Structures are given as structure tokens and as C-alpha cells.
Amino acid sequence: MTLLRLFPHGPTDCEATLRTLAAHTIPGAEETDLASHTHTRLLRHAGEPVRVTVTFTEKEITVNLPDTVPDPAGLAAPVRRWLDLDADTERIAGALAGDPLIGPLAERRPGIRLIGYPDEFEAVVATVVGQQVSLAAARTFMGRLVTAYGTPAAGLRTLPTPRELVAVPDTELQAAVGLTLARTRTLRTVAQRWADGFTLAHLTAGEARRALLALPGIGPWTADYLTVRALQHPDTFAPGDLVARRALGSVTADQARTIAERWAPWRSYALMHLWADAAYTPPGRGRTRA
């Protein structure tokens, strides 16, 4: 095995990172082991899927990969992007420290990072599949999708490509995954768009949001969520997110948007703090409330 050692800029909250990954782990495609602080999945490199195991510690992140992988150092940059390792978490936590709600969360978890996805299309598919359902249901749907249409590789399975999904009839895709017909059609719509070469890369946050909202079945929450998780834009909030709104005292979307203005230019990190506190906190641990 080849070992890459990656050093993040500033502190990293390993527990929050692992629990974020675990909450979205796709059965059959990923494995998260909280006890060993590891996450295993396939990353595409040099045109092939490569099985990697990422181990998290407070000081560094190590990446184990097969010795047969060409140019293993070439995986360092995409892993750093995926895990947001170049964000200055100390500076971000300091900027949020004075806020009465986010300040205590930033003090508790100064190393919160904007965990993204290694692949943009994966982010889009996972978000569409996860619309208006629980995290557990979203994992189940994604696992079915991977089982039905993914390709086996190194003991795991890849996510189907846009072209592979486009080739699947609506009725077959719906039956295999268990989505509603409307959600199935949205999934195939985005698959067709990405198969045609569309990408969010190099778009501004505003451009990306407008492009996403132009797609049938994509609403404001999905567009905001993808701006945060796929683009990893540092200053986006999702005022329609129910978890965030509950954390803010069960406010309306407009009220949540107004409250979030005080966290600029780090609104995405504030949102990650709210998610971590409400959704990724271990059982029995106290949570901060608005």
C-alpha cells in the first residue's frame, strides 16, 4: 500500500467530519468506521476507480491506496478539495466567535470543514435522491441505485455515470430505486444534462444556482444545498433547510435568511455548524440551542 500524508490548514474536527461522511455513506460504494476514524471509497484517478481509505487525526489525514496506482501524489489535490483541507478553519472560527448562536458551536468545533463530494455528478444525484426524505432513506435509495447500476471495483461499486443513467427507462429506474415517478424524472433530467457536458465547475455561486433552478424538479433548497456541498462555496445559506430552521428556533425561511446575514462571509460554515450540532452529534451529547 502507498500512504499519502495530508496536512490541513488549521484544526480539523475529525469527529464532525467522520459523522458527516457517515450520515451520507452510500451502502456498497462507501464504508465509514467511526471507531477506527476511517472512510473508504472509490476515487477516479487516471481514468480508473481506485479504492482509498482515508484516516483522520487532528494533525493530519492519511490516504491509503494500492501500490499499483500510477502517480499516487496526483490524488492529493482532489482529496484536499473534497475534504476542504485548505480552508483556514482557525480564521473562520474566529470570525464566527462573537455570534451568540454560532460562536459557542465554533468554540466547541473550531475545525468544522465544508465537506464536499469527490465527484460533482455524485453530489447532484445524492441531493436529488435525498430531496424531502430522511438521511436514512436517502442512503437506502442511493444504495439501491449503486447495486442496480454501479460497476464493481475493488470490493465496492461505482456510482453509475450520467450516460449510464440516461439509458435506463423511467419505469425501470423507479422500480429499482424506489423513488416517486416525479423524483425519477428529475434524476434522469439531471443525468441527461450532465451527459450533455454541463458542469457547475467554474460557475459563480449565483450562476450555478440559476442554472440549477432552471432544471425541472430542482427547487431552492436543492440549489442552495448543491452550492454548499458540490461547489463548496463558503458564503451560501439554505434558508429552506428544515434542520437549520429548527436550530434557529423553528423560524420561517425568510427569517432564517435574515438571521444568516450576520454570518457572512462564512454562511456555509455556519450552516455546517448547525447541521453538525443538530444532525451529527453523538447520542447523549448536549447540543446548543438558539
C-alpha positions as CSV (number, residue, x, y, z in Angstrom):
1,M,0.0,0.0,0.0
2,T,1.0,3.6,-0.7
3,L,0.4,6.2,2.0
4,L,-0.2,9.9,1.4
5,R,0.1,12.2,4.3
6,L,-2.0,15.4,4.0
7,F,-1.7,18.3,6.5
8,P,-4.8,20.5,6.8
9,H,-4.7,24.3,7.2
10,G,-5.8,24.9,10.8
11,P,-7.5,22.5,13.1
12,T,-9.8,19.7,11.9
13,D,-12.8,18.3,13.8
14,C,-12.3,14.7,13.0
15,E,-15.5,13.5,14.7
16,A,-17.7,16.0,12.9
17,T,-16.0,15.2,9.6
18,L,-16.5,11.4,10.1
19,R,-20.1,11.8,11.2
20,T,-20.8,14.0,8.2
21,L,-19.4,11.3,5.9
22,A,-21.2,8.5,7.8
23,A,-24.5,10.3,7.6
24,H,-24.2,10.2,3.8
25,T,-22.3,7.0,3.2
26,I,-23.7,5.0,0.3
27,P,-24.1,1.3,1.1
28,G,-22.0,-0.7,-1.3
29,A,-20.0,2.3,-2.5
30,E,-18.5,3.6,0.7
31,E,-17.6,2.4,4.2
32,T,-17.2,4.6,7.3
33,D,-15.8,3.2,10.5
34,L,-16.2,5.7,13.3
35,A,-14.1,3.6,15.8
36,S,-11.0,3.5,13.5
37,H,-11.6,7.0,12.2
38,T,-11.6,5.8,8.6
39,H,-13.6,6.3,5.4
40,T,-13.2,4.0,2.4
41,R,-14.5,4.6,-1.1
42,L,-13.5,4.6,-4.8
43,L,-12.0,7.7,-6.3
44,R,-11.5,8.0,-10.1
45,H,-7.8,8.6,-10.9
46,A,-6.0,8.2,-14.3
47,G,-9.3,7.0,-15.8
48,E,-9.9,4.2,-13.3
49,P,-11.6,3.7,-10.0
50,V,-9.1,3.5,-7.1
51,R,-10.0,2.2,-3.6
52,V,-8.8,4.6,-1.0
53,T,-9.0,4.6,2.8
54,V,-8.8,8.0,4.5
55,T,-7.8,8.0,8.1
56,F,-8.5,11.2,10.2
57,T,-6.4,12.5,13.1
58,E,-6.3,16.1,14.5
59,K,-2.9,16.8,12.9
60,E,-3.1,15.0,9.6
61,I,-5.2,13.0,7.2
62,T,-3.6,9.9,5.7
63,V,-4.7,8.2,2.4
64,N,-4.0,4.5,1.8
65,L,-4.1,3.4,-1.8
66,P,-2.8,0.4,-3.8
67,D,0.9,0.4,-4.8
68,T,-0.2,-0.2,-8.4
69,V,-1.8,3.3,-8.7
70,P,0.2,5.5,-11.2
71,D,1.2,8.9,-9.9
72,P,-0.3,8.5,-6.4
73,A,0.6,12.1,-5.5
74,G,-1.9,13.2,-8.1
75,L,-4.7,12.1,-5.7
76,A,-3.6,14.7,-3.1
77,A,-5.2,17.7,-4.7
78,P,-8.7,16.1,-5.2
79,V,-8.7,14.7,-1.7
80,R,-7.8,18.1,-0.3
81,R,-10.7,19.7,-2.2
82,W,-13.1,17.0,-1.2
83,L,-12.3,17.4,2.5
84,D,-11.8,21.2,2.4
85,L,-8.3,20.8,3.8
86,D,-7.1,24.2,2.5
87,A,-9.7,26.2,4.4
88,D,-8.2,28.3,7.3
89,T,-10.5,26.9,10.0
90,E,-8.9,29.0,12.7
91,R,-9.7,32.2,10.9
92,I,-13.2,31.1,10.1
93,A,-13.9,30.1,13.7
94,G,-12.5,33.4,14.9
95,A,-14.8,35.3,12.6
96,L,-17.9,33.4,13.9
97,A,-16.8,33.5,17.6
98,G,-18.7,36.6,18.6
99,D,-22.1,35.3,17.4
100,P,-24.4,34.3,20.2
101,L,-25.6,31.2,18.4
102,I,-22.7,30.1,16.2
103,G,-20.0,31.3,18.5
104,P,-20.4,28.5,21.1
105,L,-20.6,25.9,18.3
106,A,-17.4,27.3,16.7
107,E,-15.7,27.2,20.1
108,R,-16.8,23.6,20.5
109,R,-15.8,22.5,17.0
110,P,-13.3,25.0,15.6
111,G,-12.2,22.6,12.9
112,I,-15.5,22.3,11.1
113,R,-14.8,21.9,7.3
114,L,-17.1,22.2,4.3
115,I,-17.1,18.5,3.3
116,G,-18.0,18.2,-0.3
117,Y,-18.1,15.3,-2.8
118,P,-15.2,13.9,-4.8
119,D,-17.4,14.0,-7.9
120,E,-19.9,16.7,-8.9
121,F,-22.4,14.4,-10.5
122,E,-22.4,12.2,-7.4
123,A,-23.3,15.3,-5.4
124,V,-26.2,16.1,-7.7
125,V,-27.6,12.6,-7.7
126,A,-27.3,12.2,-4.0
127,T,-29.0,15.5,-3.4
128,V,-31.9,14.8,-5.8
129,V,-32.4,11.4,-4.3
130,G,-32.3,12.9,-0.9
131,Q,-35.0,15.6,-1.5
132,Q,-37.7,15.6,1.2
133,V,-36.6,12.3,2.8
134,S,-34.6,11.4,5.8
135,L,-30.8,10.7,5.7
136,A,-31.5,7.0,6.3
137,A,-34.0,6.9,3.4
138,A,-31.5,8.7,1.1
139,R,-28.8,6.2,2.0
140,T,-31.2,3.4,1.2
141,F,-32.1,4.8,-2.2
142,M,-28.5,5.5,-3.1
143,G,-27.5,2.0,-2.1
144,R,-30.2,0.6,-4.4
145,L,-29.0,2.8,-7.2
146,V,-25.4,1.7,-6.8
147,T,-26.4,-2.0,-6.5
148,A,-28.6,-1.9,-9.6
149,Y,-26.4,0.2,-11.9
150,G,-22.9,0.6,-10.4
151,T,-19.8,-1.2,-11.6
152,P,-17.9,-3.5,-9.2
153,A,-14.4,-2.4,-8.4
154,A,-12.0,-3.4,-5.6
155,G,-14.8,-4.8,-3.3
156,L,-17.0,-1.7,-3.8
157,R,-19.2,-0.3,-6.6
158,T,-19.0,2.9,-8.5
159,L,-21.9,5.3,-9.0
160,P,-23.4,5.0,-12.5
161,T,-22.3,7.6,-14.9
162,P,-24.7,10.2,-16.4
163,R,-24.8,8.3,-19.7
164,E,-25.5,5.0,-17.9
165,L,-28.4,6.6,-16.0
166,V,-29.8,8.2,-19.2
167,A,-30.0,4.8,-20.8
168,V,-32.3,3.4,-18.0
169,P,-36.1,3.8,-18.7
170,D,-38.1,5.8,-16.1
171,T,-40.2,2.8,-15.0
172,E,-37.2,0.6,-14.5
173,L,-35.2,3.2,-12.6
174,Q,-38.2,3.9,-10.4
175,A,-38.7,0.2,-9.6
176,A,-35.0,-0.4,-8.9
177,V,-34.5,2.6,-6.6
178,G,-38.0,3.1,-5.1
179,L,-38.3,6.8,-5.9
180,T,-41.5,8.6,-6.8
181,L,-42.1,9.0,-10.6
182,A,-41.5,12.7,-10.3
183,R,-38.2,12.3,-8.5
184,T,-37.2,9.6,-11.0
185,R,-37.8,12.0,-13.9
186,T,-35.8,14.7,-12.1
187,L,-32.9,12.3,-11.7
188,R,-33.0,11.4,-15.4
189,T,-33.2,15.0,-16.3
190,V,-30.1,15.9,-14.5
191,A,-28.4,12.8,-15.8
192,Q,-29.2,14.0,-19.4
193,R,-27.9,17.5,-18.6
194,W,-24.6,16.2,-17.2
195,A,-24.3,13.6,-20.1
196,D,-24.6,16.6,-22.5
197,G,-21.5,18.1,-20.8
198,F,-23.0,20.5,-18.3
199,T,-20.9,21.2,-15.2
200,L,-21.1,23.5,-12.2
201,A,-17.3,23.9,-12.2
202,H,-16.1,27.4,-12.9
203,L,-19.5,29.0,-12.4
204,T,-20.1,31.6,-9.7
205,A,-22.4,30.7,-6.9
206,G,-25.1,32.8,-8.4
207,E,-24.7,31.4,-11.9
208,A,-24.7,27.8,-10.5
209,R,-27.9,28.5,-8.5
210,R,-29.7,30.0,-11.5
211,A,-28.6,27.1,-13.8
212,L,-29.8,24.5,-11.2
213,L,-33.2,26.3,-10.7
214,A,-33.7,26.1,-14.5
215,L,-33.8,22.3,-14.3
216,P,-37.3,20.7,-13.8
217,G,-37.7,19.3,-10.3
218,I,-34.9,21.4,-8.8
219,G,-36.1,23.9,-6.2
220,P,-34.4,26.5,-4.0
221,W,-33.3,24.0,-1.2
222,T,-31.6,21.7,-3.8
223,A,-29.9,24.6,-5.5
224,D,-28.7,26.1,-2.2
225,Y,-27.6,22.7,-0.9
226,L,-25.6,21.9,-4.0
227,T,-24.0,25.3,-3.9
228,V,-22.7,24.4,-0.4
229,R,-21.9,20.8,-0.9
230,A,-20.9,20.5,-4.6
231,L,-19.4,23.9,-5.2
232,Q,-18.2,24.3,-1.6
233,H,-19.0,28.0,-1.8
234,P,-18.0,29.5,1.6
235,D,-20.9,32.0,1.9
236,T,-24.1,30.3,1.0
237,F,-27.0,29.5,3.3
238,A,-30.0,27.3,2.8
239,P,-32.9,29.1,4.4
240,G,-35.3,26.4,3.3
241,D,-33.4,23.7,5.2
242,L,-35.7,22.3,7.9
243,V,-32.8,21.2,10.2
244,A,-31.3,24.7,10.1
245,R,-34.6,26.4,10.6
246,R,-35.4,24.2,13.6
247,A,-31.9,25.0,15.1
248,L,-32.8,28.7,14.7
249,G,-36.0,28.3,16.7
250,S,-38.4,27.0,14.0
251,V,-38.3,30.2,12.1
252,T,-39.5,30.8,8.6
253,A,-37.3,30.6,5.6
254,D,-37.3,34.4,5.3
255,Q,-36.4,34.8,8.9
256,A,-33.6,32.2,8.5
257,R,-32.2,34.1,5.6
258,T,-32.2,37.3,7.6
259,I,-30.5,35.7,10.6
260,A,-27.8,34.2,8.4
261,E,-26.8,37.5,7.0
262,R,-24.8,38.2,10.2
263,W,-22.5,35.2,9.4
264,A,-21.3,36.5,6.1
265,P,-18.8,35.8,4.5
266,W,-18.9,32.3,6.1
267,R,-22.5,31.4,5.9
268,S,-21.8,27.9,4.6
269,Y,-19.6,27.1,7.6
270,A,-22.3,28.4,9.9
271,L,-24.7,26.1,8.2
272,M,-22.3,23.2,8.7
273,H,-22.1,24.1,12.4
274,L,-25.9,23.9,12.6
275,W,-26.0,20.6,10.8
276,A,-23.2,19.1,12.9
277,D,-24.9,20.2,16.1
278,A,-28.4,19.1,15.2
279,A,-27.8,16.0,13.0
280,Y,-24.3,14.7,13.5
281,T,-23.9,15.0,17.3
282,P,-23.3,11.6,19.0
283,P,-26.2,10.3,21.2
284,G,-26.1,11.7,24.7
285,R,-24.0,14.7,24.0
286,G,-25.6,18.1,24.8
287,R,-26.5,20.4,22.0
288,T,-26.6,24.2,21.8
289,R,-30.0,25.7,21.1
290,A,-30.9,29.0,19.6
